[in-house]
Amino acid sequence: MRVGVMVGYRGERDLDKKFADIVEKGIFSCQLCCWKLVDDLEAEAAYVREKCEEYGVTISSLWCGWPGPAFWNFREGPQTLGIVPPAYRFQRCLHLQRGIEFAHYLGVKNIVTHAGFIPEDMNDPNYTGTVAALKALVKWLKQYEVRFLFETGQETPTTLVRVIEECGPEYFGVNFDAGNLILYGKANPADAIEILGKYVHDLHAKDGLYPTDGINLGTEVALGDGKANFPHIIKTLKALGYDGAVTIEREISGEQQNADILKAKAILDDLIANA
């Protein structure tokens, strides 16, 4: 396993500063987070690959956002996030197709996103519609030899297993985010890793506290200050043979973010070495 960090990128050709910053922290792996895709994907990928080579940085996966509204709460979230909402599903799947293509040009094997609040009821039209849309993406996943990873959080682990089994584990897997499972109140990550572990192909090192009301998510906190049991998560994944990235995600900015990233790296380096 190798420790990485999230790097946001919007096609602004600013990776010198971002890669220099993470390398200074002793981190040489990242998950590239792209909410915006430029027109010339092949040329953009060539630039990113050049910077990766220059700084010695490896991209573990491409996190691909999607157009349209996004409310990260329990009221508007189910109607606006991911490809579950029918109003945005087609447009966002077209965007994900381009994301798959971009990942291919980058030489990255995994594309990650939030699919949305996938219903637990497999007879719900939003469940069947989402599964149909995911199956339609298989054509692009096969053509470009890329795997689609669901970032955990907005659905229960069992629902996610159901979708992966239905759509095909050879094309779909999990980006395990322990913090999100807590923030959305969907599962104890220590239990969820037992259910999802065999499908994990990327991992977010994020921590949090459970929701305290029925509308708002819980609070994200620095790794080690929340409810995620990372010693158990790392040990379980190592026993399953996982040898991929452990990508730090700290969704704040400024000096406190830098301090929390360094703190997380120290914790994770120790856990990986002693798991």
TIRO-593699 format. One record per residue (C-alpha): x, y, z. Coordinates in Angstrom, 1 decimal. Example, Ala and Ser with C-alpha at 12.3 -4.5 7.8 and 13.67 -1.06 7.14 Angstrom:
<atoms>
ATOM       u       v       w
ATOM    12.3    -4.5     7.8
ATOM    13.7    -1.1     7.1
</atoms>
This chain:
<atoms>
ATOM       u       v       w
ATOM     0.0     0.0     0.0
ATOM     1.1     3.6    -0.7
ATOM    -0.1     6.8     0.9
ATOM    -1.6     9.4    -1.5
ATOM    -3.6    12.5    -1.4
ATOM    -6.5    14.1    -3.3
ATOM    -5.5    16.6    -6.0
ATOM    -8.2    18.8    -7.6
ATOM    -7.8    19.7   -11.2
ATOM   -10.0    21.7   -13.6
ATOM    -7.9    21.8   -16.7
ATOM    -6.0    25.0   -15.6
ATOM    -2.5    23.7   -16.3
ATOM    -1.5    24.4   -12.6
ATOM    -0.1    21.0   -11.6
ATOM     3.4    22.3   -11.0
ATOM     2.3    24.0    -7.8
ATOM     0.0    21.1    -6.7
ATOM     2.5    18.3    -7.4
ATOM     5.4    20.2    -5.9
ATOM     3.3    20.7    -2.7
ATOM     2.5    17.0    -2.3
ATOM     6.0    15.9    -3.1
ATOM     7.3    18.3    -0.4
ATOM     5.1    16.4     2.0
ATOM     6.7    13.1     0.9
ATOM     3.6    11.9    -1.0
ATOM     4.0    10.6    -4.5
ATOM     0.5     9.2    -5.2
ATOM    -2.7    11.0    -5.8
ATOM    -6.3    10.6    -6.9
ATOM    -6.9    13.3    -9.5
ATOM   -10.3    14.9    -9.0
ATOM   -11.8    16.5   -12.1
ATOM   -15.2    18.2   -12.1
ATOM   -14.5    19.8   -15.4
ATOM   -13.3    18.1   -18.6
ATOM   -11.7    20.1   -21.4
ATOM   -12.5    19.6   -25.0
ATOM    -9.2    18.0   -26.1
ATOM    -8.9    15.2   -23.6
ATOM    -5.9    13.6   -25.3
ATOM    -3.8    16.8   -25.3
ATOM    -4.8    17.4   -21.7
ATOM    -3.8    13.9   -20.6
ATOM    -0.4    14.4   -22.3
ATOM     0.1    17.5   -20.1
ATOM    -0.9    15.6   -16.9
ATOM     1.3    12.6   -17.8
ATOM     4.2    14.9   -18.4
ATOM     3.8    16.5   -15.0
ATOM     3.5    13.1   -13.3
ATOM     6.8    12.0   -14.9
ATOM     8.5    15.3   -13.9
ATOM     7.5    15.1   -10.3
ATOM     7.4    11.3    -9.9
ATOM     3.7    11.2    -9.0
ATOM     1.4     8.3    -9.8
ATOM    -2.3     8.8   -10.3
ATOM    -4.2     5.9    -8.6
ATOM    -7.6     6.8   -10.1
ATOM    -9.5     9.6   -11.8
ATOM   -12.4    11.1    -9.7
ATOM   -14.9    12.3   -12.2
ATOM   -17.6    14.8   -11.2
ATOM   -20.6    15.6   -13.3
ATOM   -22.6    18.7   -14.4
ATOM   -25.7    20.2   -12.8
ATOM   -26.7    21.0    -9.2
ATOM   -25.3    19.2    -6.2
ATOM   -26.5    19.6    -2.6
ATOM   -24.6    17.6    -0.1
ATOM   -27.4    17.0     2.4
ATOM   -30.3    14.7     3.1
ATOM   -33.1    17.0     1.7
ATOM   -31.9    18.0    -1.8
ATOM   -29.1    15.4    -2.1
ATOM   -31.2    12.5    -3.3
ATOM   -32.7    14.7    -6.0
ATOM   -29.4    16.2    -7.2
ATOM   -26.4    13.9    -6.7
ATOM   -25.0    11.4    -9.1
ATOM   -26.8     9.5   -11.8
ATOM   -29.8     8.4    -9.6
ATOM   -31.9    11.5   -10.3
ATOM   -33.7    10.8   -13.7
ATOM   -33.5    14.6   -14.6
ATOM   -29.7    14.5   -14.8
ATOM   -29.0    10.8   -15.5
ATOM   -28.5    11.0   -19.3
ATOM   -26.4    14.1   -19.4
ATOM   -24.2    12.9   -16.5
ATOM   -23.6     9.5   -18.1
ATOM   -22.4    11.3   -21.3
ATOM   -20.0    13.2   -19.1
ATOM   -18.8    10.0   -17.4
ATOM   -18.2     8.5   -20.8
ATOM   -15.8    11.3   -21.5
ATOM   -14.3    10.7   -18.1
ATOM   -13.6     7.1   -18.9
ATOM   -12.0     8.2   -22.1
ATOM    -9.8    10.7   -20.2
ATOM    -8.8     8.1   -17.7
ATOM    -7.7     5.9   -20.6
ATOM    -5.5     8.7   -22.1
ATOM    -4.0     9.2   -18.7
ATOM    -3.1     5.6   -18.4
ATOM    -5.3     5.3   -15.3
ATOM    -7.3     2.1   -14.8
ATOM   -10.0     3.4   -12.4
ATOM   -12.6     6.1   -12.6
ATOM   -14.4     7.1    -9.4
ATOM   -17.6     9.0    -8.7
ATOM   -20.6     9.2    -6.4
ATOM   -23.5     7.4    -8.1
ATOM   -25.9     9.1    -5.8
ATOM   -28.5     7.9    -3.2
ATOM   -29.1     4.4    -4.8
ATOM   -32.4     3.1    -3.4
ATOM   -32.2    -0.1    -1.3
ATOM   -35.4    -1.3    -2.9
ATOM   -34.3    -3.0    -6.1
ATOM   -37.9    -2.6    -7.4
ATOM   -37.7     1.2    -7.1
ATOM   -37.6     2.8   -10.6
ATOM   -34.6     4.9    -9.6
ATOM   -32.8     1.6    -8.7
ATOM   -33.6    -0.1   -12.0
ATOM   -32.9     3.1   -14.0
ATOM   -29.6     3.6   -12.4
ATOM   -28.5     0.0   -13.0
ATOM   -29.6     0.3   -16.6
ATOM   -27.5     3.4   -17.0
ATOM   -24.5     1.8   -15.4
ATOM   -24.8    -1.3   -17.6
ATOM   -24.8     1.1   -20.6
ATOM   -21.4     2.4   -19.5
ATOM   -19.9    -1.1   -19.8
ATOM   -19.3    -0.5   -23.6
ATOM   -16.9     2.4   -22.7
ATOM   -15.4     0.6   -19.8
ATOM   -14.5    -2.4   -22.0
ATOM   -13.3    -0.2   -24.9
ATOM   -11.0     1.9   -22.8
ATOM   -10.1    -0.9   -20.3
ATOM   -11.2     1.2   -17.3
ATOM   -13.0     0.1   -14.1
ATOM   -15.8     2.1   -12.6
ATOM   -15.5     2.6    -8.8
ATOM   -18.4     3.7    -6.6
ATOM   -17.3     6.1    -3.8
ATOM   -19.1     4.9    -0.8
ATOM   -21.3     7.0     1.4
ATOM   -24.7     7.7    -0.1
ATOM   -25.9     4.1    -0.2
ATOM   -25.8     1.2     2.2
ATOM   -22.9    -1.3     1.7
ATOM   -25.4    -4.1     0.9
ATOM   -27.1    -2.0    -1.8
ATOM   -23.7    -1.4    -3.4
ATOM   -22.8    -5.1    -3.4
ATOM   -26.2    -5.7    -5.1
ATOM   -25.4    -3.2    -7.8
ATOM   -21.9    -4.5    -8.4
ATOM   -23.1    -8.1    -8.7
ATOM   -25.9    -7.0   -11.1
ATOM   -23.6    -4.9   -13.3
ATOM   -20.5    -7.1   -13.2
ATOM   -17.5    -7.1   -10.7
ATOM   -15.2    -7.2   -13.7
ATOM   -16.2    -3.7   -14.6
ATOM   -17.3    -2.2   -11.3
ATOM   -15.8    -1.9    -7.8
ATOM   -15.5     0.3    -4.8
ATOM   -13.6     3.4    -3.7
ATOM   -14.0     2.8     0.0
ATOM   -14.5     6.1     1.9
ATOM   -14.8     5.4     5.6
ATOM   -15.5     9.0     6.4
ATOM   -18.5     9.2     4.1
ATOM   -20.1     6.1     5.5
ATOM   -20.1     7.9     8.9
ATOM   -21.0    11.3     7.5
ATOM   -24.1     9.9     5.8
ATOM   -24.9     7.5     8.6
ATOM   -25.0     4.5     6.3
ATOM   -22.7     2.1     8.1
ATOM   -19.9     1.6    10.6
ATOM   -16.9     1.5     8.3
ATOM   -15.3    -1.4    10.4
ATOM   -18.4    -3.5     9.5
ATOM   -18.7    -2.2     5.9
ATOM   -15.2    -3.2     5.0
ATOM   -16.1    -6.8     5.8
ATOM   -18.9    -6.5     3.3
ATOM   -17.2    -4.5     0.6
ATOM   -13.5    -5.4     1.1
ATOM   -13.2    -7.8    -1.9
ATOM   -14.5    -5.1    -4.2
ATOM   -12.1    -2.3    -3.0
ATOM    -9.8    -1.0    -5.7
ATOM    -9.1     2.4    -4.1
ATOM    -9.4     3.9    -0.6
ATOM   -10.0     7.3     0.8
ATOM    -8.4     8.0     4.2
ATOM   -11.1    10.3     5.6
ATOM   -12.6    10.5     9.1
ATOM   -15.8    11.9    10.5
ATOM   -18.6    12.0    13.1
ATOM   -22.1    10.8    12.6
ATOM   -25.0    13.1    11.8
ATOM   -26.7    14.8    14.7
ATOM   -29.9    15.7    12.9
ATOM   -32.0    14.4    10.0
ATOM   -31.1    17.0     7.4
ATOM   -27.4    17.6     7.5
ATOM   -24.4    15.3     7.1
ATOM   -22.1    14.6    10.0
ATOM   -18.9    16.5    10.5
ATOM   -15.6    15.6     8.7
ATOM   -12.6    15.7    11.0
ATOM    -8.9    15.0    10.8
ATOM    -7.9    11.4    10.5
ATOM    -7.8     9.8    14.0
ATOM   -10.3    12.3    15.5
ATOM   -13.4    10.6    14.3
ATOM   -15.2     7.3    14.4
ATOM   -13.4     5.4    11.5
ATOM   -11.4     2.5    12.7
ATOM    -8.5     2.7    10.3
ATOM    -6.3     0.1    12.1
ATOM    -9.1    -2.5    11.4
ATOM    -9.7    -1.2     7.8
ATOM    -6.0    -1.3     6.8
ATOM    -5.5    -4.7     8.5
ATOM    -8.6    -6.2     6.7
ATOM    -7.6    -4.9     3.3
ATOM    -4.0    -6.1     3.7
ATOM    -5.3    -9.6     4.6
ATOM    -7.4    -9.5     1.4
ATOM    -4.3    -8.7    -0.6
ATOM    -5.1    -5.0    -1.3
ATOM    -1.9    -3.3    -2.3
ATOM    -3.2     0.0    -3.8
ATOM    -3.3     3.6    -2.8
ATOM    -4.6     4.9     0.6
ATOM    -5.6     8.4    -0.5
ATOM    -5.9    11.2     2.2
ATOM    -8.9    13.4     1.7
ATOM    -9.3    16.4     4.0
ATOM   -12.1    18.7     2.8
ATOM   -10.9    22.0     4.3
ATOM    -8.2    24.4     3.0
ATOM    -5.3    26.4     4.3
ATOM    -2.6    25.6     6.8
ATOM    -4.9    23.4     8.9
ATOM    -5.5    21.2     5.9
ATOM    -1.7    20.8     5.4
ATOM    -1.2    20.0     9.1
ATOM    -4.0    17.4     9.0
ATOM    -2.6    15.8     5.8
ATOM     0.8    15.4     7.5
ATOM    -0.8    14.0    10.6
ATOM    -2.8    11.5     8.5
ATOM     0.3    10.5     6.6
ATOM     2.2     9.7     9.8
ATOM    -0.8     7.6    11.1
ATOM    -1.2     5.7     7.8
ATOM     2.6     5.1     7.3
ATOM     2.6     3.4    10.8
ATOM    -0.6     1.4    10.2
ATOM     0.6     0.1     6.8
ATOM     4.0    -0.8     8.2
ATOM     2.6    -2.7    11.1
ATOM    -0.7    -4.2     9.7
</atoms>
